[in-house]
Amino acid sequence: MDYIWTLVSKKLANEASENELIELNNLLTQHPDIRKAVNLFFEWWNLSNREVDLNESRNAFSKIKKKLK
């Protein structure tokens, strides 16, 4: 699972190779529970990269934490 998060961080930093992106997609297909968490994280990441209200960002992150429990 740590390797998946390593690939996720590389993807977010735009440092993942094409092969790593394919591998990440394959791993997430094999692990749908982790895929949900990663997708929620991507949603939060994309939200935090926009200019949004701080409360909106906090609320989104709280929802993600609840779904991961």
PDB file of N, CA, C and O in Angstrom:
ATOM      1  N   MET A   1       0.821  -1.194   0.000  1.00  0.00           N
ATOM      2  CA  MET A   1       0.000   0.000   0.000  1.00  0.00           C
ATOM      3  C   MET A   1       0.867   1.262   0.000  1.00  0.00           C
ATOM      4  O   MET A   1       0.503   2.257  -0.626  1.00  0.00           O
ATOM      5  N   ASP A   2       2.002   1.233   0.689  1.00  0.00           N
ATOM      6  CA  ASP A   2       2.884   2.401   0.688  1.00  0.00           C
ATOM      7  C   ASP A   2       3.329   2.747  -0.725  1.00  0.00           C
ATOM      8  O   ASP A   2       3.463   3.920  -1.074  1.00  0.00           O
ATOM      9  N   TYR A   3       3.557   1.720  -1.532  1.00  0.00           N
ATOM     10  CA  TYR A   3       4.002   1.952  -2.902  1.00  0.00           C
ATOM     11  C   TYR A   3       2.927   2.690  -3.704  1.00  0.00           C
ATOM     12  O   TYR A   3       3.238   3.554  -4.524  1.00  0.00           O
ATOM     13  N   ILE A   4       1.674   2.344  -3.461  1.00  0.00           N
ATOM     14  CA  ILE A   4       0.577   3.041  -4.143  1.00  0.00           C
ATOM     15  C   ILE A   4       0.621   4.528  -3.804  1.00  0.00           C
ATOM     16  O   ILE A   4       0.488   5.373  -4.689  1.00  0.00           O
ATOM     17  N   TRP A   5       0.806   4.849  -2.528  1.00  0.00           N
ATOM     18  CA  TRP A   5       0.842   6.256  -2.127  1.00  0.00           C
ATOM     19  C   TRP A   5       2.084   6.965  -2.671  1.00  0.00           C
ATOM     20  O   TRP A   5       2.054   8.169  -2.925  1.00  0.00           O
ATOM     21  N   THR A   6       3.166   6.220  -2.848  1.00  0.00           N
ATOM     22  CA  THR A   6       4.352   6.797  -3.490  1.00  0.00           C
ATOM     23  C   THR A   6       4.021   7.183  -4.925  1.00  0.00           C
ATOM     24  O   THR A   6       4.382   8.266  -5.387  1.00  0.00           O
ATOM     25  N   LEU A   7       3.329   6.282  -5.628  1.00  0.00           N
ATOM     26  CA  LEU A   7       2.931   6.580  -7.006  1.00  0.00           C
ATOM     27  C   LEU A   7       1.941   7.742  -7.056  1.00  0.00           C
ATOM     28  O   LEU A   7       2.009   8.584  -7.952  1.00  0.00           O
ATOM     29  N   VAL A   8       1.029   7.784  -6.098  1.00  0.00           N
ATOM     30  CA  VAL A   8       0.064   8.884  -6.028  1.00  0.00           C
ATOM     31  C   VAL A   8       0.804  10.213  -5.856  1.00  0.00           C
ATOM     32  O   VAL A   8       0.498  11.192  -6.537  1.00  0.00           O
ATOM     33  N   SER A   9       1.774  10.241  -4.948  1.00  0.00           N
ATOM     34  CA  SER A   9       2.502  11.492  -4.721  1.00  0.00           C
ATOM     35  C   SER A   9       3.293  11.905  -5.955  1.00  0.00           C
ATOM     36  O   SER A   9       3.394  13.093  -6.261  1.00  0.00           O
ATOM     37  N   LYS A  10       3.852  10.929  -6.664  1.00  0.00           N
ATOM     38  CA  LYS A  10       4.561  11.250  -7.908  1.00  0.00           C
ATOM     39  C   LYS A  10       3.597  11.826  -8.943  1.00  0.00           C
ATOM     40  O   LYS A  10       3.931  12.767  -9.663  1.00  0.00           O
ATOM     41  N   LYS A  11       2.402  11.248  -9.006  1.00  0.00           N
ATOM     42  CA  LYS A  11       1.407  11.748  -9.958  1.00  0.00           C
ATOM     43  C   LYS A  11       1.028  13.190  -9.630  1.00  0.00           C
ATOM     44  O   LYS A  11       0.952  14.032 -10.524  1.00  0.00           O
ATOM     45  N   LEU A  12       0.795  13.471  -8.362  1.00  0.00           N
ATOM     46  CA  LEU A  12       0.402  14.818  -7.954  1.00  0.00           C
ATOM     47  C   LEU A  12       1.511  15.837  -8.199  1.00  0.00           C
ATOM     48  O   LEU A  12       1.240  17.010  -8.457  1.00  0.00           O
ATOM     49  N   ALA A  13       2.758  15.383  -8.117  1.00  0.00           N
ATOM     50  CA  ALA A  13       3.900  16.277  -8.345  1.00  0.00           C
ATOM     51  C   ALA A  13       4.296  16.330  -9.818  1.00  0.00           C
ATOM     52  O   ALA A  13       5.280  16.972 -10.186  1.00  0.00           O
ATOM     53  N   ASN A  14       3.516  15.648 -10.655  1.00  0.00           N
ATOM     54  CA  ASN A  14       3.819  15.554 -12.094  1.00  0.00           C
ATOM     55  C   ASN A  14       5.196  14.962 -12.350  1.00  0.00           C
ATOM     56  O   ASN A  14       5.895  15.367 -13.280  1.00  0.00           O
ATOM     57  N   GLU A  15       5.585  13.987 -11.506  1.00  0.00           N
ATOM     58  CA  GLU A  15       6.883  13.334 -11.639  1.00  0.00           C
ATOM     59  C   GLU A  15       6.753  11.861 -12.013  1.00  0.00           C
ATOM     60  O   GLU A  15       7.763  11.171 -12.153  1.00  0.00           O
ATOM     61  N   ALA A  16       5.536  11.374 -12.176  1.00  0.00           N
ATOM     62  CA  ALA A  16       5.317   9.964 -12.503  1.00  0.00           C
ATOM     63  C   ALA A  16       5.534   9.735 -13.993  1.00  0.00           C
ATOM     64  O   ALA A  16       5.084  10.511 -14.836  1.00  0.00           O
ATOM     65  N   SER A  17       6.232   8.655 -14.286  1.00  0.00           N
ATOM     66  CA  SER A  17       6.423   8.283 -15.689  1.00  0.00           C
ATOM     67  C   SER A  17       5.129   7.672 -16.222  1.00  0.00           C
ATOM     68  O   SER A  17       4.209   7.376 -15.459  1.00  0.00           O
ATOM     69  N   GLU A  18       5.072   7.492 -17.523  1.00  0.00           N
ATOM     70  CA  GLU A  18       3.893   6.869 -18.124  1.00  0.00           C
ATOM     71  C   GLU A  18       3.702   5.458 -17.572  1.00  0.00           C
ATOM     72  O   GLU A  18       2.577   5.043 -17.293  1.00  0.00           O
ATOM     73  N   ASN A  19       4.803   4.721 -17.415  1.00  0.00           N
ATOM     74  CA  ASN A  19       4.722   3.360 -16.868  1.00  0.00           C
ATOM     75  C   ASN A  19       4.225   3.366 -15.425  1.00  0.00           C
ATOM     76  O   ASN A  19       3.456   2.491 -15.028  1.00  0.00           O
ATOM     77  N   GLU A  20       4.661   4.347 -14.641  1.00  0.00           N
ATOM     78  CA  GLU A  20       4.204   4.438 -13.253  1.00  0.00           C
ATOM     79  C   GLU A  20       2.718   4.768 -13.188  1.00  0.00           C
ATOM     80  O   GLU A  20       2.009   4.257 -12.321  1.00  0.00           O
ATOM     81  N   LEU A  21       2.244   5.606 -14.085  1.00  0.00           N
ATOM     82  CA  LEU A  21       0.812   5.925 -14.112  1.00  0.00           C
ATOM     83  C   LEU A  21      -0.014   4.701 -14.487  1.00  0.00           C
ATOM     84  O   LEU A  21      -1.088   4.473 -13.930  1.00  0.00           O
ATOM     85  N   ILE A  22       0.488   3.921 -15.428  1.00  0.00           N
ATOM     86  CA  ILE A  22      -0.194   2.679 -15.813  1.00  0.00           C
ATOM     87  C   ILE A  22      -0.199   1.711 -14.638  1.00  0.00           C
ATOM     88  O   ILE A  22      -1.214   1.080 -14.347  1.00  0.00           O
ATOM     89  N   GLU A  23       0.945   1.599 -13.964  1.00  0.00           N
ATOM     90  CA  GLU A  23       1.042   0.705 -12.808  1.00  0.00           C
ATOM     91  C   GLU A  23       0.099   1.150 -11.693  1.00  0.00           C
ATOM     92  O   GLU A  23      -0.555   0.320 -11.063  1.00  0.00           O
ATOM     93  N   LEU A  24       0.028   2.452 -11.452  1.00  0.00           N
ATOM     94  CA  LEU A  24      -0.884   2.969 -10.432  1.00  0.00           C
ATOM     95  C   LEU A  24      -2.321   2.605 -10.778  1.00  0.00           C
ATOM     96  O   LEU A  24      -3.068   2.138  -9.919  1.00  0.00           O
ATOM     97  N   ASN A  25      -2.702   2.814 -12.006  1.00  0.00           N
ATOM     98  CA  ASN A  25      -4.060   2.481 -12.434  1.00  0.00           C
ATOM     99  C   ASN A  25      -4.343   0.991 -12.254  1.00  0.00           C
ATOM    100  O   ASN A  25      -5.421   0.614 -11.794  1.00  0.00           O
ATOM    101  N   ASN A  26      -3.383   0.149 -12.613  1.00  0.00           N
ATOM    102  CA  ASN A  26      -3.555  -1.300 -12.451  1.00  0.00           C
ATOM    103  C   ASN A  26      -3.695  -1.681 -10.984  1.00  0.00           C
ATOM    104  O   ASN A  26      -4.550  -2.493 -10.630  1.00  0.00           O
ATOM    105  N   LEU A  27      -2.863  -1.101 -10.133  1.00  0.00           N
ATOM    106  CA  LEU A  27      -2.933  -1.404  -8.699  1.00  0.00           C
ATOM    107  C   LEU A  27      -4.266  -0.954  -8.106  1.00  0.00           C
ATOM    108  O   LEU A  27      -4.853  -1.651  -7.278  1.00  0.00           O
ATOM    109  N   LEU A  28      -4.734   0.208  -8.531  1.00  0.00           N
ATOM    110  CA  LEU A  28      -6.009   0.704  -8.006  1.00  0.00           C
ATOM    111  C   LEU A  28      -7.182  -0.126  -8.508  1.00  0.00           C
ATOM    112  O   LEU A  28      -8.197  -0.251  -7.823  1.00  0.00           O
ATOM    113  N   THR A  29      -7.046  -0.691  -9.693  1.00  0.00           N
ATOM    114  CA  THR A  29      -8.081  -1.591 -10.211  1.00  0.00           C
ATOM    115  C   THR A  29      -8.126  -2.865  -9.371  1.00  0.00           C
ATOM    116  O   THR A  29      -9.199  -3.416  -9.126  1.00  0.00           O
ATOM    117  N   GLN A  30      -6.967  -3.324  -8.936  1.00  0.00           N
ATOM    118  CA  GLN A  30      -6.879  -4.543  -8.123  1.00  0.00           C
ATOM    119  C   GLN A  30      -7.320  -4.312  -6.678  1.00  0.00           C
ATOM    120  O   GLN A  30      -7.683  -5.260  -5.982  1.00  0.00           O
ATOM    121  N   HIS A  31      -7.290  -3.065  -6.227  1.00  0.00           N
ATOM    122  CA  HIS A  31      -7.613  -2.736  -4.833  1.00  0.00           C
ATOM    123  C   HIS A  31      -8.669  -1.628  -4.794  1.00  0.00           C
ATOM    124  O   HIS A  31      -8.339  -0.466  -4.556  1.00  0.00           O
ATOM    125  N   PRO A  32      -9.939  -1.985  -5.027  1.00  0.00           N
ATOM    126  CA  PRO A  32     -10.997  -0.966  -5.100  1.00  0.00           C
ATOM    127  C   PRO A  32     -11.173  -0.163  -3.809  1.00  0.00           C
ATOM    128  O   PRO A  32     -11.585   0.996  -3.858  1.00  0.00           O
ATOM    129  N   ASP A  33     -10.867  -0.762  -2.658  1.00  0.00           N
ATOM    130  CA  ASP A  33     -10.990  -0.029  -1.399  1.00  0.00           C
ATOM    131  C   ASP A  33      -9.967   1.103  -1.331  1.00  0.00           C
ATOM    132  O   ASP A  33     -10.277   2.202  -0.872  1.00  0.00           O
ATOM    133  N   ILE A  34      -8.765   0.830  -1.785  1.00  0.00           N
ATOM    134  CA  ILE A  34      -7.730   1.863  -1.809  1.00  0.00           C
ATOM    135  C   ILE A  34      -8.049   2.880  -2.899  1.00  0.00           C
ATOM    136  O   ILE A  34      -7.788   4.072  -2.737  1.00  0.00           O
ATOM    137  N   ARG A  35      -8.609   2.413  -4.001  1.00  0.00           N
ATOM    138  CA  ARG A  35      -8.976   3.315  -5.102  1.00  0.00           C
ATOM    139  C   ARG A  35      -9.949   4.392  -4.611  1.00  0.00           C
ATOM    140  O   ARG A  35      -9.832   5.558  -4.989  1.00  0.00           O
ATOM    141  N   LYS A  36     -10.913   3.994  -3.762  1.00  0.00           N
ATOM    142  CA  LYS A  36     -11.862   4.971  -3.219  1.00  0.00           C
ATOM    143  C   LYS A  36     -11.132   6.050  -2.429  1.00  0.00           C
ATOM    144  O   LYS A  36     -11.398   7.241  -2.590  1.00  0.00           O
ATOM    145  N   ALA A  37     -10.209   5.620  -1.574  1.00  0.00           N
ATOM    146  CA  ALA A  37      -9.456   6.573  -0.759  1.00  0.00           C
ATOM    147  C   ALA A  37      -8.616   7.497  -1.632  1.00  0.00           C
ATOM    148  O   ALA A  37      -8.557   8.703  -1.390  1.00  0.00           O
ATOM    149  N   VAL A  38      -7.973   6.935  -2.638  1.00  0.00           N
ATOM    150  CA  VAL A  38      -7.134   7.730  -3.537  1.00  0.00           C
ATOM    151  C   VAL A  38      -7.990   8.725  -4.315  1.00  0.00           C
ATOM    152  O   VAL A  38      -7.603   9.884  -4.468  1.00  0.00           O
ATOM    153  N   ASN A  39      -9.136   8.291  -4.801  1.00  0.00           N
ATOM    154  CA  ASN A  39     -10.019   9.200  -5.538  1.00  0.00           C
ATOM    155  C   ASN A  39     -10.505  10.345  -4.654  1.00  0.00           C
ATOM    156  O   ASN A  39     -10.584  11.490  -5.098  1.00  0.00           O
ATOM    157  N   LEU A  40     -10.830  10.027  -3.402  1.00  0.00           N
ATOM    158  CA  LEU A  40     -11.237  11.080  -2.469  1.00  0.00           C
ATOM    159  C   LEU A  40     -10.092  12.054  -2.226  1.00  0.00           C
ATOM    160  O   LEU A  40     -10.298  13.265  -2.141  1.00  0.00           O
ATOM    161  N   PHE A  41      -8.881  11.508  -2.116  1.00  0.00           N
ATOM    162  CA  PHE A  41      -7.718  12.361  -1.917  1.00  0.00           C
ATOM    163  C   PHE A  41      -7.499  13.272  -3.122  1.00  0.00           C
ATOM    164  O   PHE A  41      -7.206  14.457  -2.963  1.00  0.00           O
ATOM    165  N   PHE A  42      -7.641  12.715  -4.330  1.00  0.00           N
ATOM    166  CA  PHE A  42      -7.507  13.534  -5.539  1.00  0.00           C
ATOM    167  C   PHE A  42      -8.552  14.646  -5.563  1.00  0.00           C
ATOM    168  O   PHE A  42      -8.254  15.773  -5.958  1.00  0.00           O
ATOM    169  N   GLU A  43      -9.766  14.332  -5.146  1.00  0.00           N
ATOM    170  CA  GLU A  43     -10.816  15.357  -5.087  1.00  0.00           C
ATOM    171  C   GLU A  43     -10.407  16.484  -4.150  1.00  0.00           C
ATOM    172  O   GLU A  43     -10.532  17.661  -4.487  1.00  0.00           O
ATOM    173  N   TRP A  44      -9.917  16.113  -2.973  1.00  0.00           N
ATOM    174  CA  TRP A  44      -9.486  17.115  -2.003  1.00  0.00           C
ATOM    175  C   TRP A  44      -8.309  17.916  -2.553  1.00  0.00           C
ATOM    176  O   TRP A  44      -8.268  19.138  -2.417  1.00  0.00           O
ATOM    177  N   TRP A  45      -7.358  17.229  -3.170  1.00  0.00           N
ATOM    178  CA  TRP A  45      -6.176  17.891  -3.725  1.00  0.00           C
ATOM    179  C   TRP A  45      -6.584  18.925  -4.783  1.00  0.00           C
ATOM    180  O   TRP A  45      -6.098  20.056  -4.782  1.00  0.00           O
ATOM    181  N   ASN A  46      -7.472  18.520  -5.672  1.00  0.00           N
ATOM    182  CA  ASN A  46      -7.928  19.430  -6.721  1.00  0.00           C
ATOM    183  C   ASN A  46      -8.690  20.611  -6.133  1.00  0.00           C
ATOM    184  O   ASN A  46      -8.571  21.739  -6.613  1.00  0.00           O
ATOM    185  N   LEU A  47      -9.469  20.346  -5.097  1.00  0.00           N
ATOM    186  CA  LEU A  47     -10.206  21.414  -4.431  1.00  0.00           C
ATOM    187  C   LEU A  47      -9.240  22.391  -3.773  1.00  0.00           C
ATOM    188  O   LEU A  47      -9.440  23.603  -3.842  1.00  0.00           O
ATOM    189  N   SER A  48      -8.194  21.869  -3.136  1.00  0.00           N
ATOM    190  CA  SER A  48      -7.258  22.740  -2.423  1.00  0.00           C
ATOM    191  C   SER A  48      -6.397  23.546  -3.384  1.00  0.00           C
ATOM    192  O   SER A  48      -5.839  24.571  -2.991  1.00  0.00           O
ATOM    193  N   ASN A  49      -6.276  23.113  -4.623  1.00  0.00           N
ATOM    194  CA  ASN A  49      -5.490  23.851  -5.603  1.00  0.00           C
ATOM    195  C   ASN A  49      -6.269  24.989  -6.251  1.00  0.00           C
ATOM    196  O   ASN A  49      -5.690  25.835  -6.933  1.00  0.00           O
ATOM    197  N   ARG A  50      -7.575  25.008  -6.039  1.00  0.00           N
ATOM    198  CA  ARG A  50      -8.389  26.117  -6.543  1.00  0.00           C
ATOM    199  C   ARG A  50      -8.439  27.200  -5.481  1.00  0.00           C
ATOM    200  O   ARG A  50      -8.159  26.948  -4.309  1.00  0.00           O
ATOM    201  N   GLU A  51      -8.789  28.375  -5.886  1.00  0.00           N
ATOM    202  CA  GLU A  51      -9.012  29.429  -4.905  1.00  0.00           C
ATOM    203  C   GLU A  51     -10.418  29.240  -4.361  1.00  0.00           C
ATOM    204  O   GLU A  51     -11.404  29.585  -5.012  1.00  0.00           O
ATOM    205  N   VAL A  52     -10.495  28.690  -3.161  1.00  0.00           N
ATOM    206  CA  VAL A  52     -11.789  28.423  -2.546  1.00  0.00           C
ATOM    207  C   VAL A  52     -11.793  28.964  -1.124  1.00  0.00           C
ATOM    208  O   VAL A  52     -10.755  29.278  -0.541  1.00  0.00           O
ATOM    209  N   ASP A  53     -12.959  29.056  -0.616  1.00  0.00           N
ATOM    210  CA  ASP A  53     -13.138  29.447   0.762  1.00  0.00           C
ATOM    211  C   ASP A  53     -12.487  28.407   1.668  1.00  0.00           C
ATOM    212  O   ASP A  53     -12.612  27.208   1.420  1.00  0.00           O
ATOM    213  N   LEU A  54     -11.794  28.850   2.712  1.00  0.00           N
ATOM    214  CA  LEU A  54     -11.107  27.949   3.627  1.00  0.00           C
ATOM    215  C   LEU A  54     -12.079  26.975   4.275  1.00  0.00           C
ATOM    216  O   LEU A  54     -11.742  25.807   4.468  1.00  0.00           O
ATOM    217  N   ASN A  55     -13.263  27.429   4.608  1.00  0.00           N
ATOM    218  CA  ASN A  55     -14.254  26.545   5.220  1.00  0.00           C
ATOM    219  C   ASN A  55     -14.682  25.443   4.263  1.00  0.00           C
ATOM    220  O   ASN A  55     -14.902  24.308   4.685  1.00  0.00           O
ATOM    221  N   GLU A  56     -14.804  25.764   2.982  1.00  0.00           N
ATOM    222  CA  GLU A  56     -15.169  24.753   1.990  1.00  0.00           C
ATOM    223  C   GLU A  56     -14.097  23.665   1.927  1.00  0.00           C
ATOM    224  O   GLU A  56     -14.416  22.480   1.833  1.00  0.00           O
ATOM    225  N   SER A  57     -12.848  24.064   1.978  1.00  0.00           N
ATOM    226  CA  SER A  57     -11.743  23.112   1.949  1.00  0.00           C
ATOM    227  C   SER A  57     -11.746  22.241   3.202  1.00  0.00           C
ATOM    228  O   SER A  57     -11.554  21.028   3.122  1.00  0.00           O
ATOM    229  N   ARG A  58     -11.962  22.858   4.347  1.00  0.00           N
ATOM    230  CA  ARG A  58     -12.003  22.094   5.606  1.00  0.00           C
ATOM    231  C   ARG A  58     -13.169  21.102   5.602  1.00  0.00           C
ATOM    232  O   ARG A  58     -13.015  19.958   6.028  1.00  0.00           O
ATOM    233  N   ASN A  59     -14.320  21.538   5.126  1.00  0.00           N
ATOM    234  CA  ASN A  59     -15.482  20.650   5.063  1.00  0.00           C
ATOM    235  C   ASN A  59     -15.224  19.472   4.138  1.00  0.00           C
ATOM    236  O   ASN A  59     -15.591  18.340   4.453  1.00  0.00           O
ATOM    237  N   ALA A  60     -14.600  19.730   3.007  1.00  0.00           N
ATOM    238  CA  ALA A  60     -14.291  18.649   2.066  1.00  0.00           C
ATOM    239  C   ALA A  60     -13.327  17.660   2.696  1.00  0.00           C
ATOM    240  O   ALA A  60     -13.498  16.449   2.550  1.00  0.00           O
ATOM    241  N   PHE A  61     -12.314  18.160   3.396  1.00  0.00           N
ATOM    242  CA  PHE A  61     -11.346  17.267   4.026  1.00  0.00           C
ATOM    243  C   PHE A  61     -12.003  16.452   5.138  1.00  0.00           C
ATOM    244  O   PHE A  61     -11.686  15.274   5.305  1.00  0.00           O
ATOM    245  N   SER A  62     -12.901  17.052   5.892  1.00  0.00           N
ATOM    246  CA  SER A  62     -13.622  16.325   6.946  1.00  0.00           C
ATOM    247  C   SER A  62     -14.453  15.193   6.357  1.00  0.00           C
ATOM    248  O   SER A  62     -14.506  14.102   6.924  1.00  0.00           O
ATOM    249  N   LYS A  63     -15.101  15.446   5.225  1.00  0.00           N
ATOM    250  CA  LYS A  63     -15.892  14.404   4.562  1.00  0.00           C
ATOM    251  C   LYS A  63     -15.000  13.243   4.132  1.00  0.00           C
ATOM    252  O   LYS A  63     -15.373  12.077   4.262  1.00  0.00           O
ATOM    253  N   ILE A  64     -13.834  13.574   3.627  1.00  0.00           N
ATOM    254  CA  ILE A  64     -12.900  12.535   3.191  1.00  0.00           C
ATOM    255  C   ILE A  64     -12.458  11.699   4.377  1.00  0.00           C
ATOM    256  O   ILE A  64     -12.429  10.472   4.289  1.00  0.00           O
ATOM    257  N   LYS A  65     -12.111  12.342   5.488  1.00  0.00           N
ATOM    258  CA  LYS A  65     -11.672  11.600   6.671  1.00  0.00           C
ATOM    259  C   LYS A  65     -12.770  10.662   7.159  1.00  0.00           C
ATOM    260  O   LYS A  65     -12.486   9.526   7.540  1.00  0.00           O
ATOM    261  N   LYS A  66     -14.009  11.119   7.152  1.00  0.00           N
ATOM    262  CA  LYS A  66     -15.124  10.277   7.595  1.00  0.00           C
ATOM    263  C   LYS A  66     -15.288   9.065   6.692  1.00  0.00           C
ATOM    264  O   LYS A  66     -15.554   7.965   7.176  1.00  0.00           O
ATOM    265  N   LYS A  67     -15.134   9.253   5.384  1.00  0.00           N
ATOM    266  CA  LYS A  67     -15.292   8.147   4.445  1.00  0.00           C
ATOM    267  C   LYS A  67     -14.161   7.135   4.560  1.00  0.00           C
ATOM    268  O   LYS A  67     -14.344   5.963   4.232  1.00  0.00           O
ATOM    269  N   LEU A  68     -12.994   7.575   5.022  1.00  0.00           N
ATOM    270  CA  LEU A  68     -11.857   6.669   5.156  1.00  0.00           C
ATOM    271  C   LEU A  68     -11.944   5.817   6.412  1.00  0.00           C
ATOM    272  O   LEU A  68     -11.261   4.798   6.510  1.00  0.00           O
ATOM    273  N   LYS A  69     -12.764   6.208   7.365  1.00  0.00           N
ATOM    274  CA  LYS A  69     -12.876   5.452   8.626  1.00  0.00           C
ATOM    275  C   LYS A  69     -13.642   4.183   8.444  1.00  0.00           C
ATOM    276  O   LYS A  69     -13.827   3.431   9.401  1.00  0.00           O
TER     277      LYS A  69
END
